[in-house]
Amino acid sequence: MDRIHRLGQHRPIRITRLIIENSIESRIVQLQEKKQALVDSTVGKDSKALDKLTVEDLRFLFVM
């Protein structure tokens, strides 16, 4: 949760995520984790690998 902030906030913030099983939220979290794993396994930390992907490659990877 990198968007949680307030101007002038200096104290630590604790975030609690409540997600109900088999809900839209849980499916979104699963999809985010799946996409992160896909990027980590294909591109990793090499940003030059992104330049090698074509539009067709991206469509293949992200179209369900």
PDBQT receptor file of N, H, CA, C and O in Angstrom, charges set to zero:
ATOM      1  N   MET A   1       0.845  -1.179   0.000  1.00  0.00    +0.000 N 
ATOM      2  CA  MET A   1       0.000   0.000   0.000  1.00  0.00    +0.000 C 
ATOM      3  C   MET A   1       0.887   1.238   0.000  1.00  0.00    +0.000 C 
ATOM      4  O   MET A   1       1.070   1.872   1.039  1.00  0.00    +0.000 OA
ATOM      5  N   ASP A   2       1.419   1.571  -1.121  1.00  0.00    +0.000 N 
ATOM      6  H   ASP A   2       1.270   1.056  -1.965  1.00  0.00    +0.000 HD
ATOM      7  CA  ASP A   2       2.352   2.678  -1.201  1.00  0.00    +0.000 C 
ATOM      8  C   ASP A   2       1.661   4.020  -1.370  1.00  0.00    +0.000 C 
ATOM      9  O   ASP A   2       2.343   5.041  -1.450  1.00  0.00    +0.000 OA
ATOM     10  N   ARG A   3       0.339   4.061  -1.429  1.00  0.00    +0.000 N 
ATOM     11  H   ARG A   3      -0.215   3.231  -1.364  1.00  0.00    +0.000 HD
ATOM     12  CA  ARG A   3      -0.346   5.338  -1.612  1.00  0.00    +0.000 C 
ATOM     13  C   ARG A   3      -0.925   5.890  -0.310  1.00  0.00    +0.000 C 
ATOM     14  O   ARG A   3      -1.573   6.937  -0.312  1.00  0.00    +0.000 OA
ATOM     15  N   ILE A   4      -0.697   5.204   0.779  1.00  0.00    +0.000 N 
ATOM     16  H   ILE A   4      -0.170   4.354   0.781  1.00  0.00    +0.000 HD
ATOM     17  CA  ILE A   4      -1.209   5.668   2.060  1.00  0.00    +0.000 C 
ATOM     18  C   ILE A   4      -0.242   6.710   2.614  1.00  0.00    +0.000 C 
ATOM     19  O   ILE A   4       0.883   6.380   2.987  1.00  0.00    +0.000 OA
ATOM     20  N   HIS A   5      -0.671   7.944   2.667  1.00  0.00    +0.000 N 
ATOM     21  H   HIS A   5      -1.585   8.213   2.364  1.00  0.00    +0.000 HD
ATOM     22  CA  HIS A   5       0.170   8.995   3.226  1.00  0.00    +0.000 C 
ATOM     23  C   HIS A   5      -0.675  10.227   3.525  1.00  0.00    +0.000 C 
ATOM     24  O   HIS A   5      -1.776  10.382   2.996  1.00  0.00    +0.000 OA
ATOM     25  N   ARG A   6      -0.166  11.071   4.351  1.00  0.00    +0.000 N 
ATOM     26  H   ARG A   6       0.729  10.945   4.781  1.00  0.00    +0.000 HD
ATOM     27  CA  ARG A   6      -0.746  12.383   4.623  1.00  0.00    +0.000 C 
ATOM     28  C   ARG A   6       0.395  13.370   4.697  1.00  0.00    +0.000 C 
ATOM     29  O   ARG A   6       1.472  13.044   5.195  1.00  0.00    +0.000 OA
ATOM     30  N   LEU A   7       0.171  14.560   4.210  1.00  0.00    +0.000 N 
ATOM     31  H   LEU A   7      -0.704  14.825   3.805  1.00  0.00    +0.000 HD
ATOM     32  CA  LEU A   7       1.206  15.586   4.304  1.00  0.00    +0.000 C 
ATOM     33  C   LEU A   7       1.476  15.892   5.769  1.00  0.00    +0.000 C 
ATOM     34  O   LEU A   7       0.541  16.095   6.543  1.00  0.00    +0.000 OA
ATOM     35  N   GLY A   8       2.714  15.924   6.146  1.00  0.00    +0.000 N 
ATOM     36  H   GLY A   8       3.474  15.758   5.517  1.00  0.00    +0.000 HD
ATOM     37  CA  GLY A   8       3.098  16.224   7.512  1.00  0.00    +0.000 C 
ATOM     38  C   GLY A   8       3.027  15.030   8.454  1.00  0.00    +0.000 C 
ATOM     39  O   GLY A   8       3.296  15.173   9.647  1.00  0.00    +0.000 OA
ATOM     40  N   GLN A   9       2.671  13.865   7.945  1.00  0.00    +0.000 N 
ATOM     41  H   GLN A   9       2.451  13.749   6.976  1.00  0.00    +0.000 HD
ATOM     42  CA  GLN A   9       2.573  12.663   8.777  1.00  0.00    +0.000 C 
ATOM     43  C   GLN A   9       3.971  12.137   9.062  1.00  0.00    +0.000 C 
ATOM     44  O   GLN A   9       4.731  11.859   8.135  1.00  0.00    +0.000 OA
ATOM     45  N   HIS A  10       4.313  12.000  10.332  1.00  0.00    +0.000 N 
ATOM     46  H   HIS A  10       3.696  12.226  11.085  1.00  0.00    +0.000 HD
ATOM     47  CA  HIS A  10       5.640  11.527  10.709  1.00  0.00    +0.000 C 
ATOM     48  C   HIS A  10       5.587  10.210  11.462  1.00  0.00    +0.000 C 
ATOM     49  O   HIS A  10       6.599   9.516  11.565  1.00  0.00    +0.000 OA
ATOM     50  N   ARG A  11       4.441   9.861  11.982  1.00  0.00    +0.000 N 
ATOM     51  H   ARG A  11       3.619  10.425  11.898  1.00  0.00    +0.000 HD
ATOM     52  CA  ARG A  11       4.320   8.609  12.726  1.00  0.00    +0.000 C 
ATOM     53  C   ARG A  11       4.141   7.445  11.758  1.00  0.00    +0.000 C 
ATOM     54  O   ARG A  11       3.610   7.629  10.663  1.00  0.00    +0.000 OA
ATOM     55  N   PRO A  12       4.576   6.255  12.149  1.00  0.00    +0.000 N 
ATOM     56  CA  PRO A  12       4.396   5.084  11.291  1.00  0.00    +0.000 C 
ATOM     57  C   PRO A  12       2.915   4.768  11.098  1.00  0.00    +0.000 C 
ATOM     58  O   PRO A  12       2.092   5.035  11.973  1.00  0.00    +0.000 OA
ATOM     59  N   ILE A  13       2.599   4.209   9.967  1.00  0.00    +0.000 N 
ATOM     60  H   ILE A  13       3.268   3.991   9.257  1.00  0.00    +0.000 HD
ATOM     61  CA  ILE A  13       1.222   3.856   9.629  1.00  0.00    +0.000 C 
ATOM     62  C   ILE A  13       1.122   2.344   9.540  1.00  0.00    +0.000 C 
ATOM     63  O   ILE A  13       1.979   1.689   8.947  1.00  0.00    +0.000 OA
ATOM     64  N   ARG A  14       0.071   1.795  10.133  1.00  0.00    +0.000 N 
ATOM     65  H   ARG A  14      -0.626   2.327  10.615  1.00  0.00    +0.000 HD
ATOM     66  CA  ARG A  14      -0.167   0.348  10.046  1.00  0.00    +0.000 C 
ATOM     67  C   ARG A  14      -1.372   0.130   9.142  1.00  0.00    +0.000 C 
ATOM     68  O   ARG A  14      -2.415   0.762   9.311  1.00  0.00    +0.000 OA
ATOM     69  N   ILE A  15      -1.215  -0.765   8.186  1.00  0.00    +0.000 N 
ATOM     70  H   ILE A  15      -0.368  -1.278   8.048  1.00  0.00    +0.000 HD
ATOM     71  CA  ILE A  15      -2.268  -1.056   7.225  1.00  0.00    +0.000 C 
ATOM     72  C   ILE A  15      -2.775  -2.466   7.466  1.00  0.00    +0.000 C 
ATOM     73  O   ILE A  15      -1.989  -3.407   7.578  1.00  0.00    +0.000 OA
ATOM     74  N   THR A  16      -4.069  -2.605   7.544  1.00  0.00    +0.000 N 
ATOM     75  H   THR A  16      -4.707  -1.840   7.452  1.00  0.00    +0.000 HD
ATOM     76  CA  THR A  16      -4.689  -3.912   7.704  1.00  0.00    +0.000 C 
ATOM     77  C   THR A  16      -5.585  -4.150   6.507  1.00  0.00    +0.000 C 
ATOM     78  O   THR A  16      -6.496  -3.366   6.239  1.00  0.00    +0.000 OA
ATOM     79  N   ARG A  17      -5.330  -5.226   5.788  1.00  0.00    +0.000 N 
ATOM     80  H   ARG A  17      -4.591  -5.863   6.006  1.00  0.00    +0.000 HD
ATOM     81  CA  ARG A  17      -6.139  -5.551   4.618  1.00  0.00    +0.000 C 
ATOM     82  C   ARG A  17      -7.112  -6.651   4.987  1.00  0.00    +0.000 C 
ATOM     83  O   ARG A  17      -6.709  -7.713   5.461  1.00  0.00    +0.000 OA
ATOM     84  N   LEU A  18      -8.369  -6.403   4.773  1.00  0.00    +0.000 N 
ATOM     85  H   LEU A  18      -8.696  -5.540   4.388  1.00  0.00    +0.000 HD
ATOM     86  CA  LEU A  18      -9.403  -7.401   5.001  1.00  0.00    +0.000 C 
ATOM     87  C   LEU A  18      -9.952  -7.817   3.646  1.00  0.00    +0.000 C 
ATOM     88  O   LEU A  18     -10.531  -7.008   2.920  1.00  0.00    +0.000 OA
ATOM     89  N   ILE A  19      -9.765  -9.080   3.317  1.00  0.00    +0.000 N 
ATOM     90  H   ILE A  19      -9.295  -9.737   3.906  1.00  0.00    +0.000 HD
ATOM     91  CA  ILE A  19     -10.233  -9.586   2.031  1.00  0.00    +0.000 C 
ATOM     92  C   ILE A  19     -11.070 -10.825   2.285  1.00  0.00    +0.000 C 
ATOM     93  O   ILE A  19     -10.633 -11.757   2.960  1.00  0.00    +0.000 OA
ATOM     94  N   ILE A  20     -12.275 -10.825   1.739  1.00  0.00    +0.000 N 
ATOM     95  H   ILE A  20     -12.630 -10.068   1.190  1.00  0.00    +0.000 HD
ATOM     96  CA  ILE A  20     -13.179 -11.949   1.903  1.00  0.00    +0.000 C 
ATOM     97  C   ILE A  20     -12.848 -12.990   0.833  1.00  0.00    +0.000 C 
ATOM     98  O   ILE A  20     -12.624 -12.651  -0.329  1.00  0.00    +0.000 OA
ATOM     99  N   GLU A  21     -12.822 -14.256   1.237  1.00  0.00    +0.000 N 
ATOM    100  H   GLU A  21     -13.004 -14.532   2.181  1.00  0.00    +0.000 HD
ATOM    101  CA  GLU A  21     -12.514 -15.335   0.302  1.00  0.00    +0.000 C 
ATOM    102  C   GLU A  21     -13.551 -15.404  -0.810  1.00  0.00    +0.000 C 
ATOM    103  O   GLU A  21     -14.739 -15.174  -0.583  1.00  0.00    +0.000 OA
ATOM    104  N   ASN A  22     -13.084 -15.724  -2.017  1.00  0.00    +0.000 N 
ATOM    105  H   ASN A  22     -12.119 -15.911  -2.201  1.00  0.00    +0.000 HD
ATOM    106  CA  ASN A  22     -13.936 -15.876  -3.202  1.00  0.00    +0.000 C 
ATOM    107  C   ASN A  22     -14.730 -14.621  -3.522  1.00  0.00    +0.000 C 
ATOM    108  O   ASN A  22     -15.871 -14.705  -3.975  1.00  0.00    +0.000 OA
ATOM    109  N   SER A  23     -14.140 -13.472  -3.293  1.00  0.00    +0.000 N 
ATOM    110  H   SER A  23     -13.213 -13.403  -2.925  1.00  0.00    +0.000 HD
ATOM    111  CA  SER A  23     -14.785 -12.211  -3.634  1.00  0.00    +0.000 C 
ATOM    112  C   SER A  23     -14.017 -11.554  -4.775  1.00  0.00    +0.000 C 
ATOM    113  O   SER A  23     -12.969 -12.043  -5.196  1.00  0.00    +0.000 OA
ATOM    114  N   ILE A  24     -14.540 -10.465  -5.258  1.00  0.00    +0.000 N 
ATOM    115  H   ILE A  24     -15.392 -10.068  -4.916  1.00  0.00    +0.000 HD
ATOM    116  CA  ILE A  24     -13.863  -9.714  -6.321  1.00  0.00    +0.000 C 
ATOM    117  C   ILE A  24     -12.477  -9.274  -5.846  1.00  0.00    +0.000 C 
ATOM    118  O   ILE A  24     -11.497  -9.356  -6.586  1.00  0.00    +0.000 OA
ATOM    119  N   GLU A  25     -12.416  -8.804  -4.595  1.00  0.00    +0.000 N 
ATOM    120  H   GLU A  25     -13.212  -8.738  -3.993  1.00  0.00    +0.000 HD
ATOM    121  CA  GLU A  25     -11.136  -8.337  -4.057  1.00  0.00    +0.000 C 
ATOM    122  C   GLU A  25     -10.093  -9.444  -4.038  1.00  0.00    +0.000 C 
ATOM    123  O   GLU A  25      -8.934  -9.212  -4.385  1.00  0.00    +0.000 OA
ATOM    124  N   SER A  26     -10.496 -10.648  -3.635  1.00  0.00    +0.000 N 
ATOM    125  H   SER A  26     -11.437 -10.836  -3.353  1.00  0.00    +0.000 HD
ATOM    126  CA  SER A  26      -9.532 -11.746  -3.590  1.00  0.00    +0.000 C 
ATOM    127  C   SER A  26      -9.081 -12.131  -4.993  1.00  0.00    +0.000 C 
ATOM    128  O   SER A  26      -7.925 -12.504  -5.193  1.00  0.00    +0.000 OA
ATOM    129  N   ARG A  27      -9.976 -12.045  -5.955  1.00  0.00    +0.000 N 
ATOM    130  H   ARG A  27     -10.915 -11.742  -5.793  1.00  0.00    +0.000 HD
ATOM    131  CA  ARG A  27      -9.597 -12.339  -7.343  1.00  0.00    +0.000 C 
ATOM    132  C   ARG A  27      -8.642 -11.286  -7.888  1.00  0.00    +0.000 C 
ATOM    133  O   ARG A  27      -7.721 -11.609  -8.639  1.00  0.00    +0.000 OA
ATOM    134  N   ILE A  28      -8.857 -10.037  -7.515  1.00  0.00    +0.000 N 
ATOM    135  H   ILE A  28      -9.605  -9.775  -6.906  1.00  0.00    +0.000 HD
ATOM    136  CA  ILE A  28      -7.959  -8.967  -7.956  1.00  0.00    +0.000 C 
ATOM    137  C   ILE A  28      -6.569  -9.173  -7.358  1.00  0.00    +0.000 C 
ATOM    138  O   ILE A  28      -5.564  -9.015  -8.052  1.00  0.00    +0.000 OA
ATOM    139  N   VAL A  29      -6.507  -9.523  -6.078  1.00  0.00    +0.000 N 
ATOM    140  H   VAL A  29      -7.323  -9.652  -5.514  1.00  0.00    +0.000 HD
ATOM    141  CA  VAL A  29      -5.217  -9.776  -5.422  1.00  0.00    +0.000 C 
ATOM    142  C   VAL A  29      -4.518 -10.956  -6.087  1.00  0.00    +0.000 C 
ATOM    143  O   VAL A  29      -3.311 -10.901  -6.323  1.00  0.00    +0.000 OA
ATOM    144  N   GLN A  30      -5.256 -12.023  -6.393  1.00  0.00    +0.000 N 
ATOM    145  H   GLN A  30      -6.237 -12.068  -6.201  1.00  0.00    +0.000 HD
ATOM    146  CA  GLN A  30      -4.666 -13.179  -7.068  1.00  0.00    +0.000 C 
ATOM    147  C   GLN A  30      -4.129 -12.794  -8.438  1.00  0.00    +0.000 C 
ATOM    148  O   GLN A  30      -3.042 -13.225  -8.821  1.00  0.00    +0.000 OA
ATOM    149  N   LEU A  31      -4.881 -11.986  -9.178  1.00  0.00    +0.000 N 
ATOM    150  H   LEU A  31      -5.764 -11.635  -8.866  1.00  0.00    +0.000 HD
ATOM    151  CA  LEU A  31      -4.439 -11.547 -10.497  1.00  0.00    +0.000 C 
ATOM    152  C   LEU A  31      -3.186 -10.678 -10.395  1.00  0.00    +0.000 C 
ATOM    153  O   LEU A  31      -2.277 -10.808 -11.216  1.00  0.00    +0.000 OA
ATOM    154  N   GLN A  32      -3.130  -9.793  -9.397  1.00  0.00    +0.000 N 
ATOM    155  H   GLN A  32      -3.868  -9.688  -8.731  1.00  0.00    +0.000 HD
ATOM    156  CA  GLN A  32      -1.941  -8.962  -9.204  1.00  0.00    +0.000 C 
ATOM    157  C   GLN A  32      -0.720  -9.817  -8.882  1.00  0.00    +0.000 C 
ATOM    158  O   GLN A  32       0.370  -9.571  -9.399  1.00  0.00    +0.000 OA
ATOM    159  N   GLU A  33      -0.905 -10.818  -8.029  1.00  0.00    +0.000 N 
ATOM    160  H   GLU A  33      -1.790 -11.018  -7.609  1.00  0.00    +0.000 HD
ATOM    161  CA  GLU A  33       0.206 -11.706  -7.682  1.00  0.00    +0.000 C 
ATOM    162  C   GLU A  33       0.659 -12.514  -8.897  1.00  0.00    +0.000 C 
ATOM    163  O   GLU A  33       1.854 -12.733  -9.096  1.00  0.00    +0.000 OA
ATOM    164  N   LYS A  34      -0.298 -12.950  -9.698  1.00  0.00    +0.000 N 
ATOM    165  H   LYS A  34      -1.269 -12.772  -9.536  1.00  0.00    +0.000 HD
ATOM    166  CA  LYS A  34       0.018 -13.723 -10.903  1.00  0.00    +0.000 C 
ATOM    167  C   LYS A  34       0.800 -12.872 -11.903  1.00  0.00    +0.000 C 
ATOM    168  O   LYS A  34       1.780 -13.334 -12.487  1.00  0.00    +0.000 OA
ATOM    169  N   LYS A  35       0.364 -11.635 -12.097  1.00  0.00    +0.000 N 
ATOM    170  H   LYS A  35      -0.432 -11.259 -11.623  1.00  0.00    +0.000 HD
ATOM    171  CA  LYS A  35       1.055 -10.733 -13.022  1.00  0.00    +0.000 C 
ATOM    172  C   LYS A  35       2.454 -10.387 -12.518  1.00  0.00    +0.000 C 
ATOM    173  O   LYS A  35       3.396 -10.292 -13.305  1.00  0.00    +0.000 OA
ATOM    174  N   GLN A  36       2.586 -10.201 -11.210  1.00  0.00    +0.000 N 
ATOM    175  H   GLN A  36       1.821 -10.279 -10.570  1.00  0.00    +0.000 HD
ATOM    176  CA  GLN A  36       3.904  -9.906 -10.643  1.00  0.00    +0.000 C 
ATOM    177  C   GLN A  36       4.848 -11.083 -10.849  1.00  0.00    +0.000 C 
ATOM    178  O   GLN A  36       6.013 -10.897 -11.201  1.00  0.00    +0.000 OA
ATOM    179  N   ALA A  37       4.344 -12.290 -10.629  1.00  0.00    +0.000 N 
ATOM    180  H   ALA A  37       3.397 -12.441 -10.343  1.00  0.00    +0.000 HD
ATOM    181  CA  ALA A  37       5.170 -13.484 -10.840  1.00  0.00    +0.000 C 
ATOM    182  C   ALA A  37       5.548 -13.623 -12.306  1.00  0.00    +0.000 C 
ATOM    183  O   ALA A  37       6.666 -14.031 -12.621  1.00  0.00    +0.000 OA
ATOM    184  N   LEU A  38       4.635 -13.290 -13.201  1.00  0.00    +0.000 N 
ATOM    185  H   LEU A  38       3.727 -12.958 -12.945  1.00  0.00    +0.000 HD
ATOM    186  CA  LEU A  38       4.906 -13.360 -14.632  1.00  0.00    +0.000 C 
ATOM    187  C   LEU A  38       6.006 -12.384 -15.023  1.00  0.00    +0.000 C 
ATOM    188  O   LEU A  38       6.927 -12.742 -15.757  1.00  0.00    +0.000 OA
ATOM    189  N   VAL A  39       5.915 -11.169 -14.541  1.00  0.00    +0.000 N 
ATOM    190  H   VAL A  39       5.167 -10.878 -13.944  1.00  0.00    +0.000 HD
ATOM    191  CA  VAL A  39       6.933 -10.164 -14.858  1.00  0.00    +0.000 C 
ATOM    192  C   VAL A  39       8.274 -10.570 -14.258  1.00  0.00    +0.000 C 
ATOM    193  O   VAL A  39       9.309 -10.450 -14.914  1.00  0.00    +0.000 OA
ATOM    194  N   ASP A  40       8.261 -11.050 -13.017  1.00  0.00    +0.000 N 
ATOM    195  H   ASP A  40       7.420 -11.148 -12.485  1.00  0.00    +0.000 HD
ATOM    196  CA  ASP A  40       9.507 -11.472 -12.375  1.00  0.00    +0.000 C 
ATOM    197  C   ASP A  40      10.162 -12.622 -13.124  1.00  0.00    +0.000 C 
ATOM    198  O   ASP A  40      11.387 -12.674 -13.230  1.00  0.00    +0.000 OA
ATOM    199  N   SER A  41       9.357 -13.545 -13.646  1.00  0.00    +0.000 N 
ATOM    200  H   SER A  41       8.362 -13.503 -13.560  1.00  0.00    +0.000 HD
ATOM    201  CA  SER A  41       9.933 -14.705 -14.322  1.00  0.00    +0.000 C 
ATOM    202  C   SER A  41      10.377 -14.402 -15.748  1.00  0.00    +0.000 C 
ATOM    203  O   SER A  41      11.285 -15.057 -16.258  1.00  0.00    +0.000 OA
ATOM    204  N   THR A  42       9.755 -13.425 -16.398  1.00  0.00    +0.000 N 
ATOM    205  H   THR A  42       9.017 -12.892 -15.984  1.00  0.00    +0.000 HD
ATOM    206  CA  THR A  42      10.127 -13.127 -17.780  1.00  0.00    +0.000 C 
ATOM    207  C   THR A  42      11.121 -11.987 -17.889  1.00  0.00    +0.000 C 
ATOM    208  O   THR A  42      12.107 -12.088 -18.619  1.00  0.00    +0.000 OA
ATOM    209  N   VAL A  43      10.872 -10.912 -17.172  1.00  0.00    +0.000 N 
ATOM    210  H   VAL A  43      10.071 -10.831 -16.579  1.00  0.00    +0.000 HD
ATOM    211  CA  VAL A  43      11.699  -9.719 -17.291  1.00  0.00    +0.000 C 
ATOM    212  C   VAL A  43      12.690  -9.631 -16.140  1.00  0.00    +0.000 C 
ATOM    213  O   VAL A  43      13.859  -9.303 -16.345  1.00  0.00    +0.000 OA
ATOM    214  N   GLY A  44      12.228  -9.922 -14.939  1.00  0.00    +0.000 N 
ATOM    215  H   GLY A  44      11.279 -10.189 -14.773  1.00  0.00    +0.000 HD
ATOM    216  CA  GLY A  44      13.091  -9.814 -13.767  1.00  0.00    +0.000 C 
ATOM    217  C   GLY A  44      13.475  -8.375 -13.524  1.00  0.00    +0.000 C 
ATOM    218  O   GLY A  44      12.630  -7.482 -13.581  1.00  0.00    +0.000 OA
ATOM    219  N   LYS A  45      14.735  -8.148 -13.255  1.00  0.00    +0.000 N 
ATOM    220  H   LYS A  45      15.421  -8.874 -13.209  1.00  0.00    +0.000 HD
ATOM    221  CA  LYS A  45      15.205  -6.790 -12.976  1.00  0.00    +0.000 C 
ATOM    222  C   LYS A  45      15.906  -6.174 -14.176  1.00  0.00    +0.000 C 
ATOM    223  O   LYS A  45      16.512  -5.108 -14.068  1.00  0.00    +0.000 OA
ATOM    224  N   ASP A  46      15.825  -6.839 -15.310  1.00  0.00    +0.000 N 
ATOM    225  H   ASP A  46      15.333  -7.705 -15.398  1.00  0.00    +0.000 HD
ATOM    226  CA  ASP A  46      16.474  -6.346 -16.523  1.00  0.00    +0.000 C 
ATOM    227  C   ASP A  46      15.482  -5.501 -17.314  1.00  0.00    +0.000 C 
ATOM    228  O   ASP A  46      14.633  -6.039 -18.024  1.00  0.00    +0.000 OA
ATOM    229  N   SER A  47      15.588  -4.185 -17.193  1.00  0.00    +0.000 N 
ATOM    230  H   SER A  47      16.278  -3.748 -16.616  1.00  0.00    +0.000 HD
ATOM    231  CA  SER A  47      14.651  -3.297 -17.889  1.00  0.00    +0.000 C 
ATOM    232  C   SER A  47      14.846  -3.341 -19.404  1.00  0.00    +0.000 C 
ATOM    233  O   SER A  47      13.938  -2.980 -20.152  1.00  0.00    +0.000 OA
ATOM    234  N   LYS A  48      16.009  -3.777 -19.861  1.00  0.00    +0.000 N 
ATOM    235  H   LYS A  48      16.746  -4.071 -19.253  1.00  0.00    +0.000 HD
ATOM    236  CA  LYS A  48      16.237  -3.881 -21.303  1.00  0.00    +0.000 C 
ATOM    237  C   LYS A  48      15.396  -4.992 -21.911  1.00  0.00    +0.000 C 
ATOM    238  O   LYS A  48      15.099  -4.965 -23.105  1.00  0.00    +0.000 OA
ATOM    239  N   ALA A  49      15.014  -5.963 -21.102  1.00  0.00    +0.000 N 
ATOM    240  H   ALA A  49      15.256  -5.985 -20.132  1.00  0.00    +0.000 HD
ATOM    241  CA  ALA A  49      14.176  -7.054 -21.604  1.00  0.00    +0.000 C 
ATOM    242  C   ALA A  49      12.808  -6.535 -22.027  1.00  0.00    +0.000 C 
ATOM    243  O   ALA A  49      12.189  -7.087 -22.937  1.00  0.00    +0.000 OA
ATOM    244  N   LEU A  50      12.331  -5.478 -21.373  1.00  0.00    +0.000 N 
ATOM    245  H   LEU A  50      12.833  -5.030 -20.634  1.00  0.00    +0.000 HD
ATOM    246  CA  LEU A  50      11.044  -4.894 -21.764  1.00  0.00    +0.000 C 
ATOM    247  C   LEU A  50      11.092  -4.330 -23.179  1.00  0.00    +0.000 C 
ATOM    248  O   LEU A  50      10.101  -4.386 -23.907  1.00  0.00    +0.000 OA
ATOM    249  N   ASP A  51      12.234  -3.790 -23.563  1.00  0.00    +0.000 N 
ATOM    250  H   ASP A  51      13.038  -3.744 -22.971  1.00  0.00    +0.000 HD
ATOM    251  CA  ASP A  51      12.367  -3.223 -24.903  1.00  0.00    +0.000 C 
ATOM    252  C   ASP A  51      12.278  -4.291 -25.979  1.00  0.00    +0.000 C 
ATOM    253  O   ASP A  51      11.922  -3.995 -27.120  1.00  0.00    +0.000 OA
ATOM    254  N   LYS A  52      12.595  -5.520 -25.630  1.00  0.00    +0.000 N 
ATOM    255  H   LYS A  52      12.884  -5.761 -24.704  1.00  0.00    +0.000 HD
ATOM    256  CA  LYS A  52      12.574  -6.611 -26.605  1.00  0.00    +0.000 C 
ATOM    257  C   LYS A  52      11.174  -7.172 -26.839  1.00  0.00    +0.000 C 
ATOM    258  O   LYS A  52      10.944  -7.857 -27.836  1.00  0.00    +0.000 OA
ATOM    259  N   LEU A  53      10.235  -6.890 -25.931  1.00  0.00    +0.000 N 
ATOM    260  H   LEU A  53      10.421  -6.334 -25.122  1.00  0.00    +0.000 HD
ATOM    261  CA  LEU A  53       8.877  -7.407 -26.084  1.00  0.00    +0.000 C 
ATOM    262  C   LEU A  53       8.127  -6.607 -27.139  1.00  0.00    +0.000 C 
ATOM    263  O   LEU A  53       8.160  -5.376 -27.141  1.00  0.00    +0.000 OA
ATOM    264  N   THR A  54       7.466  -7.302 -28.016  1.00  0.00    +0.000 N 
ATOM    265  H   THR A  54       7.440  -8.301 -28.015  1.00  0.00    +0.000 HD
ATOM    266  CA  THR A  54       6.666  -6.645 -29.043  1.00  0.00    +0.000 C 
ATOM    267  C   THR A  54       5.229  -6.488 -28.542  1.00  0.00    +0.000 C 
ATOM    268  O   THR A  54       4.862  -7.025 -27.497  1.00  0.00    +0.000 OA
ATOM    269  N   VAL A  55       4.440  -5.758 -29.289  1.00  0.00    +0.000 N 
ATOM    270  H   VAL A  55       4.738  -5.321 -30.138  1.00  0.00    +0.000 HD
ATOM    271  CA  VAL A  55       3.026  -5.588 -28.941  1.00  0.00    +0.000 C 
ATOM    272  C   VAL A  55       2.322  -6.942 -28.945  1.00  0.00    +0.000 C 
ATOM    273  O   VAL A  55       1.476  -7.207 -28.090  1.00  0.00    +0.000 OA
ATOM    274  N   GLU A  56       2.667  -7.792 -29.897  1.00  0.00    +0.000 N 
ATOM    275  H   GLU A  56       3.355  -7.577 -30.591  1.00  0.00    +0.000 HD
ATOM    276  CA  GLU A  56       2.071  -9.124 -29.965  1.00  0.00    +0.000 C 
ATOM    277  C   GLU A  56       2.428  -9.954 -28.741  1.00  0.00    +0.000 C 
ATOM    278  O   GLU A  56       1.591 -10.704 -28.237  1.00  0.00    +0.000 OA
ATOM    279  N   ASP A  57       3.673  -9.828 -28.254  1.00  0.00    +0.000 N 
ATOM    280  H   ASP A  57       4.352  -9.219 -28.663  1.00  0.00    +0.000 HD
ATOM    281  CA  ASP A  57       4.101 -10.537 -27.042  1.00  0.00    +0.000 C 
ATOM    282  C   ASP A  57       3.264 -10.096 -25.833  1.00  0.00    +0.000 C 
ATOM    283  O   ASP A  57       2.813 -10.924 -25.042  1.00  0.00    +0.000 OA
ATOM    284  N   LEU A  58       3.069  -8.800 -25.710  1.00  0.00    +0.000 N 
ATOM    285  H   LEU A  58       3.435  -8.128 -26.353  1.00  0.00    +0.000 HD
ATOM    286  CA  LEU A  58       2.286  -8.278 -24.590  1.00  0.00    +0.000 C 
ATOM    287  C   LEU A  58       0.836  -8.720 -24.674  1.00  0.00    +0.000 C 
ATOM    288  O   LEU A  58       0.230  -9.061 -23.658  1.00  0.00    +0.000 OA
ATOM    289  N   ARG A  59       0.279  -8.718 -25.865  1.00  0.00    +0.000 N 
ATOM    290  H   ARG A  59       0.771  -8.441 -26.690  1.00  0.00    +0.000 HD
ATOM    291  CA  ARG A  59      -1.103  -9.200 -26.023  1.00  0.00    +0.000 C 
ATOM    292  C   ARG A  59      -1.200 -10.657 -25.622  1.00  0.00    +0.000 C 
ATOM    293  O   ARG A  59      -2.147 -11.049 -24.941  1.00  0.00    +0.000 OA
ATOM    294  N   PHE A  60      -0.238 -11.465 -26.033  1.00  0.00    +0.000 N 
ATOM    295  H   PHE A  60       0.532 -11.147 -26.586  1.00  0.00    +0.000 HD
ATOM    296  CA  PHE A  60      -0.247 -12.885 -25.684  1.00  0.00    +0.000 C 
ATOM    297  C   PHE A  60      -0.168 -13.073 -24.173  1.00  0.00    +0.000 C 
ATOM    298  O   PHE A  60      -0.844 -13.939 -23.618  1.00  0.00    +0.000 OA
ATOM    299  N   LEU A  61       0.653 -12.266 -23.507  1.00  0.00    +0.000 N 
ATOM    300  H   LEU A  61       1.202 -11.562 -23.958  1.00  0.00    +0.000 HD
ATOM    301  CA  LEU A  61       0.837 -12.412 -22.070  1.00  0.00    +0.000 C 
ATOM    302  C   LEU A  61      -0.372 -11.953 -21.246  1.00  0.00    +0.000 C 
ATOM    303  O   LEU A  61      -0.665 -12.535 -20.202  1.00  0.00    +0.000 OA
ATOM    304  N   PHE A  62      -1.067 -10.920 -21.708  1.00  0.00    +0.000 N 
ATOM    305  H   PHE A  62      -0.829 -10.447 -22.556  1.00  0.00    +0.000 HD
ATOM    306  CA  PHE A  62      -2.085 -10.311 -20.863  1.00  0.00    +0.000 C 
ATOM    307  C   PHE A  62      -3.517 -10.501 -21.315  1.00  0.00    +0.000 C 
ATOM    308  O   PHE A  62      -4.430 -10.089 -20.600  1.00  0.00    +0.000 OA
ATOM    309  N   VAL A  63      -3.755 -11.100 -22.457  1.00  0.00    +0.000 N 
ATOM    310  H   VAL A  63      -3.013 -11.435 -23.038  1.00  0.00    +0.000 HD
ATOM    311  CA  VAL A  63      -5.129 -11.369 -22.883  1.00  0.00    +0.000 C 
ATOM    312  C   VAL A  63      -5.557 -12.700 -22.281  1.00  0.00    +0.000 C 
ATOM    313  O   VAL A  63      -4.835 -13.696 -22.336  1.00  0.00    +0.000 OA
ATOM    314  N   MET A  64      -6.744 -12.684 -21.711  1.00  0.00    +0.000 N 
ATOM    315  H   MET A  64      -7.331 -11.875 -21.667  1.00  0.00    +0.000 HD
ATOM    316  CA  MET A  64      -7.233 -13.906 -21.076  1.00  0.00    +0.000 C 
ATOM    317  C   MET A  64      -8.199 -14.628 -21.985  1.00  0.00    +0.000 C 
ATOM    318  O   MET A  64      -8.718 -15.683 -21.622  1.00  0.00    +0.000 OA
TER     319      MET A  64
